[in-house]
């Protein structure tokens, strides 16, 4: 099973992607740098993704900093004993508190988060979304950033929808289901590289850089 474990892996996947869909070749060249996004594997990585949802980048950093101060290393024993008040003191919303607590229950009951890296991508995704509060986007992002999965495309991501619409000249940005089908048809088995590319394209669109024009 292919993994994107370092920048060289991503660069090689981007080169294959450009051959797979030649329309993307000028964007691969013009939207540099396209850096591999990586976060820790396991509980720490998953919680960082969960706590960053639906808040600004600055707020996510502040929340994560407070959380790590309270629970260094995301220690499972310490977190398993955490109550709602302790988690609320870290600025977690009620839904995120419930997600954290349910995740601790699942891990205590034997959910093998570390073992996901050895599973086929479809099975790893299925197991992740079986967890309370972990939807398809969260599962995709965890697989992409933490497991280094090579063929994952978070089709529910707004930035990806906007960037794909721009590159393909679509009148409207595609919805999640349409984009998922499109990504599978056009860019598999290099969908993770495609996601990194389209995030870079979106970054440059927001900055008004010529590389995306």
C-alpha contacts under 8 A as a table, 3 or more apart, distances in Angstrom:
res1	aa1	res2	aa2	distance
1	X	120	X	7.73
2	X	149	X	7.12
2	X	150	X	5.89
3	X	9	X	7.67
3	X	147	X	7.69
3	X	148	X	5.11
3	X	149	X	5.19
3	X	150	X	5.21
4	X	7	X	7.66
4	X	9	X	5.17
4	X	10	X	5.86
4	X	148	X	4.70
4	X	149	X	6.35
4	X	150	X	5.82
5	X	9	X	6.38
5	X	10	X	7.98
5	X	148	X	5.83
6	X	9	X	5.42
6	X	10	X	6.73
6	X	36	X	6.94
7	X	10	X	5.12
7	X	11	X	6.15
7	X	35	X	6.80
7	X	36	X	5.66
8	X	11	X	5.05
8	X	12	X	6.15
9	X	12	X	5.26
9	X	13	X	6.22
10	X	13	X	5.00
10	X	14	X	6.06
10	X	36	X	6.42
10	X	193	X	6.26
11	X	14	X	5.05
11	X	15	X	6.29
12	X	15	X	5.13
12	X	16	X	6.40
13	X	16	X	5.07
13	X	17	X	6.06
13	X	190	X	6.23
13	X	193	X	5.90
14	X	17	X	4.85
14	X	18	X	6.20
14	X	28	X	7.07
14	X	190	X	7.60
14	X	193	X	5.52
14	X	194	X	7.26
14	X	197	X	7.80
15	X	18	X	5.20
15	X	19	X	6.55
16	X	19	X	5.15
16	X	20	X	6.16
16	X	190	X	7.43
17	X	20	X	4.87
17	X	21	X	6.13
17	X	24	X	7.63
17	X	187	X	6.70
17	X	190	X	5.93
17	X	193	X	7.17
17	X	194	X	7.06
18	X	21	X	5.20
18	X	22	X	5.10
18	X	23	X	7.33
18	X	24	X	5.44
18	X	25	X	4.67
18	X	28	X	7.30
19	X	22	X	5.47
19	X	25	X	7.50
20	X	186	X	7.74
20	X	187	X	6.89
21	X	24	X	5.88
21	X	25	X	7.50
21	X	186	X	7.02
21	X	187	X	7.19
22	X	25	X	5.27
23	X	26	X	7.09
24	X	27	X	5.27
24	X	28	X	6.26
25	X	28	X	5.17
25	X	29	X	6.44
26	X	29	X	5.10
26	X	30	X	5.86
27	X	30	X	4.87
27	X	31	X	5.55
27	X	197	X	7.69
27	X	201	X	7.33
27	X	211	X	6.89
27	X	212	X	6.43
28	X	31	X	5.81
28	X	32	X	6.98
28	X	197	X	6.72
29	X	32	X	6.46
30	X	211	X	4.52
30	X	212	X	6.85
31	X	34	X	6.86
31	X	197	X	7.70
31	X	200	X	6.06
31	X	201	X	6.14
31	X	204	X	7.01
31	X	211	X	5.56
31	X	212	X	6.76
32	X	200	X	7.50
33	X	200	X	7.68
34	X	196	X	6.66
34	X	197	X	6.46
34	X	200	X	6.06
35	X	196	X	7.60
36	X	196	X	7.25
37	X	145	X	5.63
37	X	196	X	7.90
38	X	144	X	7.97
38	X	145	X	4.54
38	X	146	X	5.94
38	X	148	X	7.61
39	X	45	X	5.64
39	X	145	X	5.48
39	X	146	X	5.05
40	X	44	X	6.33
40	X	45	X	4.66
40	X	146	X	5.55
41	X	44	X	6.95
41	X	45	X	5.33
41	X	46	X	7.53
41	X	114	X	7.46
41	X	146	X	4.61
41	X	147	X	6.21
42	X	45	X	5.61
42	X	46	X	6.34
42	X	113	X	6.03
42	X	114	X	5.62
42	X	146	X	7.50
43	X	46	X	5.21
43	X	47	X	6.02
43	X	74	X	6.85
43	X	113	X	7.30
44	X	47	X	5.31
44	X	48	X	6.13
44	X	73	X	6.85
44	X	74	X	5.60
45	X	48	X	5.19
45	X	49	X	6.44
45	X	142	X	7.23
45	X	146	X	6.34
46	X	49	X	5.26
46	X	50	X	6.27
46	X	142	X	6.16
46	X	146	X	7.91
47	X	50	X	4.96
47	X	51	X	5.98
47	X	100	X	7.58
48	X	51	X	5.37
48	X	52	X	6.22
48	X	64	X	6.76
49	X	52	X	5.33
49	X	53	X	6.65
49	X	138	X	6.97
49	X	141	X	7.64
49	X	142	X	7.24
50	X	53	X	5.61
50	X	96	X	7.40
50	X	134	X	7.87
50	X	138	X	7.05
51	X	60	X	6.77
51	X	63	X	7.37
51	X	64	X	7.05
51	X	92	X	7.39
51	X	96	X	6.85
52	X	55	X	6.08
52	X	56	X	7.79
52	X	57	X	7.48
52	X	59	X	7.93
52	X	60	X	4.69
52	X	61	X	7.74
52	X	63	X	7.97
52	X	64	X	7.77
53	X	60	X	7.76
55	X	59	X	6.03
55	X	60	X	6.06
56	X	59	X	5.12
56	X	60	X	6.04
57	X	60	X	5.06
57	X	61	X	6.26
58	X	61	X	5.25
58	X	62	X	6.33
59	X	62	X	5.08
59	X	63	X	6.07
60	X	63	X	5.18
60	X	64	X	6.01
61	X	64	X	5.14
61	X	65	X	6.06
62	X	65	X	5.12
62	X	66	X	6.33
63	X	66	X	5.24
63	X	67	X	6.08
63	X	90	X	6.31
63	X	91	X	6.11
63	X	92	X	7.42
64	X	67	X	4.94
64	X	68	X	6.11
65	X	68	X	5.30
65	X	69	X	6.22
66	X	69	X	5.10
66	X	70	X	6.34
66	X	90	X	5.48
66	X	91	X	7.95
67	X	70	X	5.20
67	X	71	X	5.97
67	X	72	X	7.87
67	X	90	X	5.41
68	X	71	X	4.85
68	X	72	X	4.75
68	X	73	X	6.68
68	X	74	X	6.81
69	X	72	X	5.75
70	X	90	X	7.61
71	X	74	X	5.22
71	X	75	X	6.25
71	X	78	X	6.76
71	X	79	X	6.90
72	X	75	X	6.46
74	X	78	X	7.81
74	X	79	X	6.94
75	X	78	X	5.44
75	X	79	X	6.13
76	X	79	X	5.13
76	X	80	X	5.87
76	X	104	X	7.31
77	X	80	X	5.17
77	X	81	X	6.59
78	X	81	X	5.41
78	X	82	X	6.53
79	X	82	X	5.00
79	X	104	X	7.11
80	X	101	X	7.31
80	X	104	X	5.61
80	X	105	X	7.48
82	X	86	X	6.08
82	X	87	X	6.77
82	X	101	X	7.96
83	X	86	X	5.45
83	X	87	X	6.40
84	X	87	X	5.20
84	X	88	X	5.92
84	X	97	X	6.55
85	X	88	X	4.98
85	X	89	X	6.20
86	X	89	X	5.21
86	X	90	X	7.01
87	X	90	X	5.29
87	X	91	X	7.16
87	X	92	X	6.15
87	X	97	X	6.27
88	X	91	X	5.18
88	X	92	X	5.06
88	X	93	X	6.84
88	X	94	X	7.67
88	X	97	X	7.13
89	X	92	X	7.29
92	X	96	X	5.89
92	X	97	X	5.97
93	X	96	X	5.26
93	X	97	X	6.12
94	X	97	X	5.05
94	X	98	X	6.29
95	X	98	X	5.15
95	X	99	X	6.22
95	X	133	X	7.92
96	X	99	X	4.88
96	X	100	X	6.10
96	X	133	X	7.78
97	X	100	X	5.21
97	X	101	X	6.20
98	X	101	X	5.14
98	X	102	X	5.97
99	X	102	X	5.15
99	X	103	X	5.95
99	X	132	X	5.95
99	X	133	X	5.17
99	X	134	X	7.90
100	X	103	X	5.08
100	X	104	X	6.28
101	X	104	X	5.13
101	X	105	X	6.36
102	X	105	X	4.98
102	X	106	X	6.24
102	X	131	X	7.81
102	X	132	X	6.25
103	X	106	X	5.05
103	X	107	X	6.25
103	X	131	X	6.84
103	X	132	X	6.92
104	X	107	X	5.18
104	X	108	X	6.12
105	X	108	X	5.13
105	X	109	X	6.12
106	X	109	X	4.99
106	X	110	X	6.47
106	X	111	X	5.49
106	X	131	X	7.46
107	X	110	X	5.20
107	X	111	X	4.70
107	X	112	X	6.91
107	X	113	X	7.56
108	X	111	X	7.24
112	X	115	X	5.27
112	X	116	X	6.90
113	X	116	X	5.67
114	X	117	X	6.56
115	X	118	X	5.75
115	X	119	X	7.26
116	X	119	X	5.33
116	X	124	X	5.35
117	X	124	X	7.53
117	X	147	X	5.91
119	X	123	X	6.24
119	X	124	X	5.71
120	X	123	X	5.42
120	X	124	X	6.20
121	X	124	X	5.09
121	X	125	X	6.08
121	X	143	X	7.95
121	X	149	X	7.13
121	X	151	X	7.90
121	X	152	X	7.95
122	X	125	X	5.18
122	X	126	X	6.19
123	X	126	X	4.98
123	X	127	X	6.25
124	X	127	X	5.27
124	X	128	X	6.24
125	X	128	X	5.14
125	X	129	X	6.30
125	X	136	X	7.66
125	X	139	X	5.90
125	X	140	X	7.09
125	X	143	X	7.61
126	X	129	X	5.48
126	X	130	X	6.42
127	X	130	X	5.17
127	X	131	X	7.19
128	X	131	X	5.67
128	X	134	X	6.52
128	X	135	X	7.95
128	X	139	X	5.77
129	X	132	X	7.50
129	X	133	X	7.93
129	X	134	X	5.13
129	X	135	X	5.30
129	X	136	X	6.22
129	X	139	X	6.34
130	X	134	X	7.30
131	X	134	X	5.57
134	X	138	X	5.76
134	X	139	X	6.42
135	X	138	X	5.41
135	X	139	X	6.19
136	X	139	X	5.08
136	X	140	X	6.05
136	X	154	X	7.74
136	X	156	X	7.90
137	X	140	X	5.08
137	X	141	X	6.13
137	X	154	X	5.63
137	X	155	X	7.50
137	X	156	X	5.98
137	X	157	X	7.12
138	X	141	X	5.17
138	X	142	X	6.12
139	X	142	X	5.18
139	X	143	X	6.14
140	X	143	X	5.15
140	X	144	X	6.03
140	X	152	X	6.39
140	X	153	X	6.82
140	X	154	X	5.40
141	X	144	X	5.00
141	X	145	X	5.84
141	X	146	X	7.77
141	X	154	X	6.69
142	X	145	X	5.40
142	X	146	X	5.19
142	X	147	X	6.69
143	X	146	X	5.64
143	X	147	X	4.77
143	X	148	X	6.21
143	X	149	X	5.52
143	X	152	X	7.39
144	X	147	X	5.93
144	X	148	X	5.02
144	X	149	X	5.10
144	X	150	X	7.29
144	X	152	X	6.40
144	X	192	X	6.72
145	X	148	X	5.70
145	X	149	X	7.84
149	X	152	X	6.35
149	X	192	X	7.01
150	X	189	X	7.22
150	X	190	X	6.21
150	X	191	X	6.76
150	X	192	X	5.08
150	X	193	X	7.17
151	X	188	X	6.28
151	X	189	X	5.17
151	X	190	X	5.25
151	X	191	X	4.51
151	X	192	X	4.94
151	X	193	X	7.80
152	X	190	X	7.96
152	X	191	X	5.27
152	X	192	X	4.88
152	X	195	X	7.85
153	X	180	X	7.15
153	X	183	X	7.04
153	X	191	X	5.40
153	X	192	X	5.72
153	X	194	X	7.51
153	X	195	X	5.75
154	X	157	X	5.75
154	X	160	X	7.83
154	X	180	X	7.78
154	X	195	X	7.38
155	X	160	X	6.96
155	X	161	X	7.06
155	X	175	X	7.81
155	X	176	X	4.95
155	X	177	X	7.23
155	X	179	X	5.57
155	X	180	X	5.22
156	X	160	X	7.95
156	X	161	X	7.58
156	X	175	X	7.36
156	X	176	X	4.71
157	X	160	X	5.43
157	X	161	X	6.40
157	X	176	X	7.82
158	X	161	X	5.05
158	X	162	X	6.24
159	X	162	X	5.20
159	X	163	X	6.15
159	X	198	X	7.87
159	X	199	X	6.55
159	X	202	X	6.09
160	X	163	X	5.12
160	X	164	X	5.98
160	X	195	X	6.96
160	X	198	X	5.77
160	X	199	X	6.12
160	X	202	X	7.19
161	X	164	X	5.34
161	X	165	X	6.19
161	X	173	X	5.48
161	X	174	X	5.85
161	X	175	X	7.19
161	X	176	X	7.89
161	X	179	X	7.13
162	X	165	X	5.24
162	X	166	X	6.30
162	X	173	X	5.55
162	X	174	X	7.97
162	X	202	X	7.17
163	X	166	X	5.06
163	X	167	X	6.24
163	X	198	X	5.63
163	X	199	X	7.26
163	X	201	X	6.12
163	X	202	X	5.18
163	X	205	X	7.96
164	X	167	X	5.18
164	X	168	X	5.96
164	X	170	X	7.99
164	X	173	X	7.43
164	X	198	X	6.69
165	X	168	X	5.37
165	X	169	X	5.66
165	X	170	X	4.71
165	X	171	X	7.16
165	X	172	X	6.61
165	X	173	X	5.00
165	X	174	X	6.84
166	X	169	X	5.22
166	X	170	X	6.57
167	X	170	X	7.89
170	X	173	X	6.62
174	X	178	X	5.83
174	X	179	X	5.56
175	X	178	X	5.41
175	X	179	X	5.97
176	X	179	X	5.23
176	X	180	X	6.05
177	X	180	X	5.12
177	X	181	X	6.35
178	X	181	X	5.28
178	X	182	X	6.15
179	X	182	X	4.92
179	X	183	X	5.95
180	X	183	X	5.22
180	X	184	X	6.22
181	X	184	X	5.19
181	X	185	X	6.16
182	X	185	X	5.15
182	X	186	X	6.01
183	X	186	X	5.27
183	X	187	X	5.34
183	X	188	X	6.77
183	X	191	X	6.68
184	X	187	X	5.80
184	X	188	X	5.09
184	X	189	X	7.86
184	X	191	X	7.37
185	X	188	X	6.63
187	X	190	X	5.52
187	X	191	X	5.27
187	X	194	X	6.85
188	X	191	X	5.17
190	X	193	X	5.49
190	X	194	X	6.39
191	X	194	X	4.81
191	X	195	X	6.17
192	X	195	X	5.05
192	X	196	X	6.40
193	X	196	X	5.11
193	X	197	X	6.16
194	X	197	X	4.97
194	X	198	X	6.10
195	X	198	X	5.23
195	X	199	X	6.15
196	X	199	X	5.22
196	X	200	X	6.33
197	X	200	X	5.09
197	X	201	X	6.23
198	X	201	X	4.78
198	X	202	X	6.06
199	X	202	X	5.02
199	X	203	X	6.13
200	X	203	X	4.99
200	X	204	X	6.29
201	X	204	X	5.17
201	X	205	X	6.08
201	X	212	X	6.13
202	X	205	X	4.92
202	X	206	X	6.19
203	X	206	X	5.31
203	X	207	X	6.35
204	X	207	X	4.88
204	X	208	X	5.84
204	X	209	X	5.04
204	X	210	X	7.81
204	X	211	X	7.22
204	X	212	X	6.49
205	X	208	X	5.02
205	X	209	X	6.27
205	X	212	X	6.49
206	X	209	X	7.90
209	X	212	X	6.48
209	X	213	X	7.75
210	X	213	X	5.32
